[in-house]
């Protein structure tokens, strides 16, 4: 067994260069296309979350719901002239650029919920889907409805 690659990549400290989490969209066409495509993806993930809720794996709602929110955020931010590739930058944009701390906090809660469910043990043991339903209705749907209002207004 060769443990060298694992040791090099996973067991030692290293410095990572991170690319920017946002880039300007130069033209109105770029803004419109990015916004439209991101909004389409948001609707796609939202529909998937709604459908999965009634299946045998309802807690996947936390992953799909977060993605629906993230793409909705990307759609709105693209309208404002930026392409976002980092949810932290989306949160900063909402709180600092749009003065919408509520949307930043909602996105943060959804992200934290998704991460928490990624690390829960034995998700198949969760037969009561109330927690997933509540997340979908009170976080995901409300967030997306608010983003849709902002997209229509702007």
C-alpha positions in Angstrom: 0.0 0.0 0.0 1.4 3.4 -1.1 0.4 6.0 1.5 2.5 8.8 0.1 -0.2 10.4 -2.1 -2.7 10.3 0.8 -0.1 11.7 3.2 0.9 14.5 0.8 -2.7 15.5 -0.1 -4.5 14.9 3.2 -2.2 14.8 6.2 0.0 17.8 5.8 -0.8 21.4 6.1 -0.7 23.4 2.8 -1.5 26.8 1.5 -4.3 27.1 -1.0 -4.9 30.0 -3.4 -8.5 30.7 -3.7 -10.0 32.3 -6.7 -12.4 35.2 -6.2 -16.0 34.3 -5.2 -17.5 36.9 -7.5 -16.7 38.4 -10.9 -18.3 41.4 -12.7 -20.6 40.6 -15.5 -19.6 43.2 -18.2 -22.6 43.4 -20.5 -26.4 43.5 -20.0 -26.7 40.4 -22.1 -24.3 38.5 -19.8 -26.4 39.7 -16.8 -29.7 38.6 -18.4 -28.4 35.2 -19.5 -26.8 34.4 -16.1 -29.9 35.6 -14.2 -32.3 33.6 -16.5 -30.2 30.4 -16.4 -29.7 30.6 -12.6 -33.4 31.2 -12.0 -34.2 28.2 -14.2 -31.8 26.1 -12.1 -33.4 27.4 -8.9 -36.9 26.3 -10.1 -35.5 23.0 -11.2 -34.0 22.2 -7.8 -37.1 23.5 -6.0 -39.3 21.2 -8.1 -36.9 18.3 -7.3 -37.1 19.1 -3.6 -40.9 19.1 -3.7 -41.0 15.8 -5.5 -38.4 14.1 -3.3 -40.3 15.1 -0.1 -43.0 12.5 -1.0 -40.5 9.7 -1.7 -38.4 7.5 0.4 -35.5 9.9 0.8 -37.2 13.1 2.1 -34.1 14.5 3.8 -32.4 15.1 0.4 -34.7 18.2 0.6 -32.0 19.9 2.6 -29.5 19.6 -0.3 -31.9 20.3 -3.1 -33.5 23.1 -1.2 -30.2 24.8 -0.5 -29.2 24.5 -4.2 -32.6 26.1 -5.1 -31.9 29.0 -2.8 -28.3 29.4 -4.0 -29.3 29.5 -7.6 -32.1 32.0 -6.8 -29.5 34.2 -5.1 -27.2 33.9 -8.1 -30.1 35.0 -10.4 -30.7 38.2 -8.4 -27.0 39.0 -8.0 -26.4 38.5 -11.7 -29.1 41.1 -12.4 -27.0 43.5 -10.3 -23.9 42.7 -12.4 -22.0 40.0 -10.7 -21.4 36.3 -11.1 -21.2 34.6 -7.7 -19.4 31.3 -7.2 -19.2 31.3 -3.4 -22.2 31.3 -1.0 -20.3 33.4 1.4 -20.0 36.1 -1.2 -23.7 35.8 -1.9 -24.4 36.4 1.8 -22.1 39.4 1.9 -23.8 40.8 -1.2 -27.2 40.5 0.3 -26.2 42.0 3.6 -23.8 44.8 2.5 -24.8 45.6 -1.1 -28.6 45.1 -0.9 -29.0 45.8 2.8 -31.0 42.6 3.1 -29.5 40.9 6.2 -32.7 38.7 6.3 -31.8 37.1 3.0 -28.2 36.7 4.0 -29.2 35.0 7.2 -31.7 32.7 5.5 -29.0 31.6 3.0 -26.7 30.9 6.0 -29.3 28.9 7.9 -30.0 26.8 4.8 -26.3 26.2 4.2 -25.8 25.1 7.8 -28.8 22.8 7.7 -27.5 21.2 4.5 -24.1 20.6 6.0 -25.6 19.2 9.2 -27.6 16.7 7.2 -24.6 15.7 5.2 -23.0 14.4 8.4 -26.0 12.9 10.2 -25.8 9.1 10.6 -28.3 6.7 9.2 -30.6 9.2 7.4 -32.8 6.2 6.4 -33.8 6.0 10.0 -35.6 9.4 9.8 -39.1 8.3 8.9 -40.8 11.5 10.1 -40.4 14.0 7.3 -41.8 17.0 9.3 -38.3 18.6 9.7 -37.8 18.4 5.9 -41.2 19.8 5.2 -40.7 22.7 7.5 -37.3 23.5 6.0 -38.8 23.5 2.5 -41.8 25.7 3.4 -40.3 28.1 5.9 -36.8 28.5 4.5 -36.6 27.5 0.8 -40.0 28.6 -0.5 -40.1 31.9 1.4 -36.6 32.8 0.3 -37.4 32.0 -3.4 -40.6 34.0 -3.2 -38.8 37.0 -1.9 -36.1 36.7 -4.6 -38.8 36.5 -7.2 -40.3 39.7 -6.0 -37.0 41.4 -6.2 -36.3 40.1 -9.6 -39.6 41.4 -10.9 -39.1 44.8 -9.2 -35.6 45.3 -10.7 
